Amino acid sequence: MDEFTSKTAKNQQNASVIPTLRLNNGVLIPQLGLGVFLAGRGAKTEQAVLWALEAGYRHIDTAAVYGNEAEVGRALKASGLPRQELFITGKIWNDHIRAGLTREAFYQTLENLQTNYLDLCLLHWPVAGTRQAWAVLEELYAEGLVRAIGVSNFQQHHLEDLQTYARIAPMFNQLESHPLFNNQSLIDWCQNQNISVGAWSPLGGPRVPILQHPALQALAEKYQRSPAQIVLRWDIQRNLVIIPKSSHQERIINNRQIFDFTLSEEDMEVMQSLNLNYRVGPDPDNFNF
């Protein structure tokens, strides 16, 4: 047994502490995962995934367009963890949706990740071809190649349109949500429709220093936590799945340490009050890729 596998075994008990949400088909999804958007290619991404798994993460969120599925796959294999202990989320990119190549893209993702199934597969953005692509996801789900299917960056009207033709209701919607853009009305609508919700860029982006906000700094001091931990805990208490990205071992570990404290209702309201409807990512109703 190598050093990583030995350390991983010691973290098995800690791994169970990460709570799960039950999707509308009964599948359990860990509420905390590692995102690899902008993580780059090569050893840096592989190492980040290994650090996350060593720290007890079991959910890895990737996508074809990130260009590092192969790196994620190598890290998952190197971890020595049984496949059934992992939760892998993948996404079908816009070009493949438009070109009617959803099944081909899905198979390529399986090959890159060195797995024979995904736990969750999402349509990455609402683009032309969504109806046909969703039908393919339904087929893959029926064939047992994916345990749950959903969408990403879909607004309410996109989901309402999907509901007019979907034979299988979406189980998940991954969307932008952070303190300056809590997206709460869409989150509430999805949850009322029994669609679980995940937040990407929960800590904002490099151009928007959310973690330096005075209110966050004050809450961090009050709870003796980092501003990032305050934000992630807020998301957990909103019943979201969160996938913070980091390539730094210390941050990966710190992002994991959010399950031993609770924000008060008053402080949850403080967090909600920071909303400015300010996006750090593209608007799903106005993008050009």
C-alpha positions as CSV (number, residue, x, y, z in Angstrom):
1,M,0.0,0.0,0.0
2,D,1.5,3.3,-1.1
3,E,1.6,6.4,1.1
4,F,-1.4,8.0,-0.5
5,T,-3.6,4.9,-0.2
6,S,-2.6,4.5,3.4
7,K,-3.6,8.1,4.2
8,T,-6.8,7.7,2.2
9,A,-7.7,4.7,4.3
10,K,-7.3,6.8,7.5
11,N,-9.6,9.4,6.0
12,Q,-12.5,6.9,5.3
13,Q,-14.3,7.8,8.5
14,N,-13.9,11.6,7.9
15,A,-15.2,11.1,4.4
16,S,-18.6,10.0,5.7
17,V,-19.0,13.3,7.5
18,I,-19.7,15.2,4.3
19,P,-23.5,15.3,4.1
20,T,-25.5,14.2,1.0
21,L,-28.6,15.5,-0.8
22,R,-31.1,13.0,-2.2
23,L,-31.9,13.7,-5.8
24,N,-35.4,13.1,-7.1
25,N,-34.5,9.6,-8.3
26,G,-33.1,8.6,-4.9
27,V,-29.4,9.0,-5.8
28,L,-27.3,10.6,-3.0
29,I,-24.9,13.4,-4.1
30,P,-22.2,14.7,-1.7
31,Q,-22.9,18.3,-0.8
32,L,-19.2,19.2,-1.1
33,G,-17.1,18.5,-4.1
34,L,-13.9,19.7,-5.9
35,G,-14.4,21.7,-9.0
36,V,-11.6,21.8,-11.7
37,F,-12.7,24.7,-13.9
38,L,-9.6,26.8,-14.7
39,A,-7.5,24.2,-12.8
40,G,-5.5,23.8,-16.0
41,R,-3.9,20.6,-17.4
42,G,-1.2,18.4,-16.2
43,A,0.2,17.4,-12.9
44,K,-1.2,20.4,-11.0
45,T,-4.8,19.2,-11.6
46,E,-4.0,15.6,-10.8
47,Q,-2.4,16.6,-7.6
48,A,-5.4,18.8,-6.6
49,V,-7.7,15.9,-7.1
50,L,-5.5,13.6,-5.1
51,W,-5.3,16.1,-2.3
52,A,-9.1,16.4,-2.3
53,L,-9.6,12.7,-2.1
54,E,-7.0,12.4,0.7
55,A,-8.9,15.0,2.6
56,G,-12.1,13.0,2.3
57,Y,-13.8,14.5,-0.7
58,R,-15.6,12.0,-2.9
59,H,-17.3,14.3,-5.4
60,I,-15.3,15.6,-8.4
61,D,-17.0,18.0,-10.8
62,T,-15.5,18.3,-14.3
63,A,-16.4,19.0,-17.9
64,A,-15.2,18.3,-21.4
65,V,-14.6,22.0,-22.1
66,Y,-12.3,22.3,-19.1
67,G,-9.7,20.3,-21.0
68,N,-8.6,18.2,-18.0
69,E,-10.9,15.2,-17.9
70,A,-7.9,12.9,-18.6
71,E,-6.0,14.4,-15.6
72,V,-9.0,13.8,-13.4
73,G,-9.2,10.3,-14.6
74,R,-5.6,9.6,-13.9
75,A,-5.9,11.0,-10.4
76,L,-9.0,8.9,-9.7
77,K,-7.3,5.8,-10.8
78,A,-4.1,6.6,-8.9
79,S,-6.1,7.1,-5.7
80,G,-6.9,3.4,-5.5
81,L,-10.4,4.2,-4.2
82,P,-13.3,1.9,-5.3
83,R,-15.3,3.5,-8.1
84,Q,-18.5,3.1,-6.0
85,E,-17.1,5.4,-3.3
86,L,-16.7,8.2,-5.9
87,F,-19.3,10.6,-7.3
88,I,-18.2,12.0,-10.7
89,T,-20.1,14.8,-12.4
90,G,-19.5,15.5,-16.1
91,K,-21.0,17.9,-18.7
92,I,-21.9,17.9,-22.4
93,W,-20.4,20.9,-24.1
94,N,-22.4,23.3,-26.2
95,D,-20.7,22.5,-29.5
96,H,-21.6,18.8,-29.1
97,I,-25.2,19.7,-28.1
98,R,-25.6,21.9,-31.2
99,A,-24.0,19.2,-33.5
100,G,-26.1,16.4,-32.2
101,L,-23.1,14.6,-30.8
102,T,-24.2,14.2,-27.2
103,R,-23.7,10.4,-27.1
104,E,-20.3,10.6,-28.7
105,A,-19.2,13.3,-26.3
106,F,-20.5,11.3,-23.4
107,Y,-18.5,8.2,-24.5
108,Q,-15.3,10.4,-24.8
109,T,-15.8,11.6,-21.3
110,L,-16.1,8.1,-20.0
111,E,-12.8,7.2,-21.8
112,N,-11.0,10.3,-20.5
113,L,-12.1,9.6,-16.9
114,Q,-11.3,5.9,-17.2
115,T,-14.8,4.9,-15.9
116,N,-17.7,3.0,-17.4
117,Y,-20.4,5.3,-16.0
118,L,-21.0,8.8,-14.6
119,D,-22.9,9.6,-11.5
120,L,-24.3,12.8,-12.9
121,C,-24.2,14.2,-16.4
122,L,-25.4,17.8,-17.2
123,L,-26.1,19.7,-20.3
124,H,-23.6,22.6,-19.8
125,W,-25.6,25.5,-21.2
126,P,-29.1,26.1,-22.7
127,V,-28.2,26.1,-26.4
128,A,-29.9,25.0,-29.7
129,G,-30.2,21.3,-29.7
130,T,-31.1,20.9,-26.1
131,R,-34.3,18.9,-26.8
132,Q,-32.4,16.2,-28.8
133,A,-29.5,16.2,-26.3
134,W,-31.9,15.7,-23.4
135,A,-33.4,12.7,-25.2
136,V,-30.0,11.2,-25.5
137,L,-29.3,11.7,-21.7
138,E,-32.6,10.0,-21.0
139,E,-31.4,7.0,-23.2
140,L,-28.0,6.9,-21.4
141,Y,-29.9,7.0,-18.1
142,A,-32.1,4.1,-19.1
143,E,-29.1,2.2,-20.3
144,G,-27.5,2.5,-16.8
145,L,-24.5,4.6,-18.1
146,V,-25.3,7.5,-15.9
147,R,-27.0,7.5,-12.5
148,A,-28.6,10.9,-12.7
149,I,-29.1,13.6,-15.4
150,G,-29.6,17.3,-15.2
151,V,-28.6,20.7,-16.6
152,S,-26.3,23.6,-15.9
153,N,-27.0,27.3,-16.2
154,F,-30.7,26.9,-17.0
155,Q,-33.0,29.7,-16.0
156,Q,-36.6,29.0,-15.0
157,H,-37.9,29.5,-18.5
158,H,-35.4,27.1,-19.9
159,L,-36.5,24.5,-17.4
160,E,-40.2,25.1,-18.0
161,D,-39.5,24.6,-21.7
162,L,-37.6,21.3,-20.9
163,Q,-40.5,20.1,-18.8
164,T,-42.8,20.3,-21.9
165,Y,-40.9,17.5,-23.6
166,A,-38.8,15.7,-21.0
167,R,-39.9,12.1,-20.3
168,I,-37.6,12.1,-17.3
169,A,-37.5,15.2,-15.1
170,P,-34.1,16.8,-14.5
171,M,-32.6,15.9,-11.2
172,F,-30.1,18.8,-10.9
173,N,-29.4,22.3,-12.0
174,Q,-25.9,23.8,-11.5
175,L,-25.9,27.5,-11.5
176,E,-23.9,30.6,-10.5
177,S,-24.5,31.6,-6.8
178,H,-22.3,33.5,-4.4
179,P,-22.8,36.3,-1.9
180,L,-23.0,39.1,-4.5
181,F,-25.4,37.0,-6.7
182,N,-27.3,34.6,-4.5
183,N,-29.7,33.7,-7.3
184,Q,-32.1,32.8,-4.6
185,S,-35.4,33.1,-6.5
186,L,-34.2,30.5,-9.1
187,I,-32.8,28.2,-6.4
188,D,-36.1,28.4,-4.6
189,W,-38.1,27.6,-7.8
190,C,-35.9,24.6,-8.6
191,Q,-36.1,23.2,-5.1
192,N,-39.9,23.6,-5.1
193,Q,-39.8,21.6,-8.3
194,N,-37.8,18.9,-6.6
195,I,-34.7,19.8,-8.7
196,S,-31.6,19.8,-6.6
197,V,-29.2,22.7,-7.0
198,G,-25.5,23.1,-7.2
199,A,-23.5,26.3,-7.0
200,W,-20.5,27.0,-9.2
201,S,-18.0,29.8,-8.3
202,P,-19.4,29.8,-4.8
203,L,-16.5,32.0,-3.7
204,G,-16.9,34.4,-6.6
205,G,-14.1,34.9,-9.1
206,P,-10.6,36.3,-9.3
207,R,-11.8,39.7,-10.5
208,V,-14.3,40.1,-7.7
209,P,-12.7,39.9,-4.2
210,I,-15.8,38.8,-2.4
211,L,-13.9,37.3,0.5
212,Q,-12.6,40.7,1.5
213,H,-16.2,42.1,2.0
214,P,-16.3,43.7,5.5
215,A,-19.5,41.8,6.5
216,L,-17.7,38.5,5.6
217,Q,-14.7,39.6,7.5
218,A,-16.8,40.3,10.6
219,L,-18.6,37.0,10.4
220,A,-15.3,35.2,10.0
221,E,-14.0,36.8,13.1
222,K,-17.2,36.0,15.0
223,Y,-17.1,32.3,14.2
224,Q,-13.3,32.1,14.2
225,R,-13.4,30.8,10.6
226,S,-12.1,32.0,7.3
227,P,-14.4,34.1,5.0
228,A,-14.4,31.2,2.5
229,Q,-15.6,28.8,5.2
230,I,-18.4,31.3,6.1
231,V,-19.6,31.4,2.5
232,L,-19.5,27.7,2.0
233,R,-21.3,27.1,5.3
234,W,-24.0,29.5,4.1
235,D,-24.4,27.4,0.9
236,I,-24.6,24.2,2.9
237,Q,-27.4,25.6,5.0
238,R,-29.2,26.6,1.8
239,N,-29.2,22.9,0.8
240,L,-26.9,23.5,-2.1
241,V,-24.2,21.3,-3.6
242,I,-20.9,23.3,-3.7
243,I,-17.8,22.6,-5.8
244,P,-15.2,25.2,-4.8
245,K,-12.1,25.0,-7.1
246,S,-8.6,25.1,-5.6
247,S,-5.2,23.8,-6.6
248,H,-3.8,24.6,-3.1
249,Q,-3.7,21.8,-0.6
250,E,-4.4,24.0,2.4
251,R,-7.4,25.6,0.8
252,I,-8.8,22.3,-0.3
253,I,-8.5,21.1,3.3
254,N,-10.0,24.3,4.8
255,N,-12.9,24.2,2.4
256,R,-13.6,20.7,3.8
257,Q,-13.8,22.0,7.4
258,I,-17.3,23.4,7.3
259,F,-19.4,20.7,8.9
260,D,-18.7,21.4,12.6
261,F,-20.4,24.8,13.0
262,T,-23.7,26.4,12.0
263,L,-24.5,30.0,11.1
264,S,-27.4,31.5,13.1
265,E,-30.6,32.5,11.3
266,E,-29.6,36.1,11.8
267,D,-26.2,35.6,10.2
268,M,-27.9,33.7,7.3
269,E,-29.9,36.8,6.7
270,V,-26.8,38.9,6.8
271,M,-25.3,36.7,4.1
272,Q,-28.5,37.0,2.0
273,S,-28.4,40.8,2.4
274,L,-25.1,41.0,0.5
275,N,-26.8,40.2,-2.8
276,L,-26.2,42.8,-5.5
277,N,-27.4,40.7,-8.4
278,Y,-23.8,40.9,-9.7
279,R,-22.7,38.0,-11.9
280,V,-19.1,37.0,-12.2
281,G,-19.9,34.6,-15.1
282,P,-21.9,34.8,-18.3
283,D,-25.7,35.5,-18.3
284,P,-27.5,32.3,-19.4
285,D,-29.9,34.5,-21.4
286,N,-27.1,36.3,-23.2
287,F,-23.9,34.5,-24.1
288,N,-22.0,33.8,-27.4
289,F,-20.2,30.5,-27.0
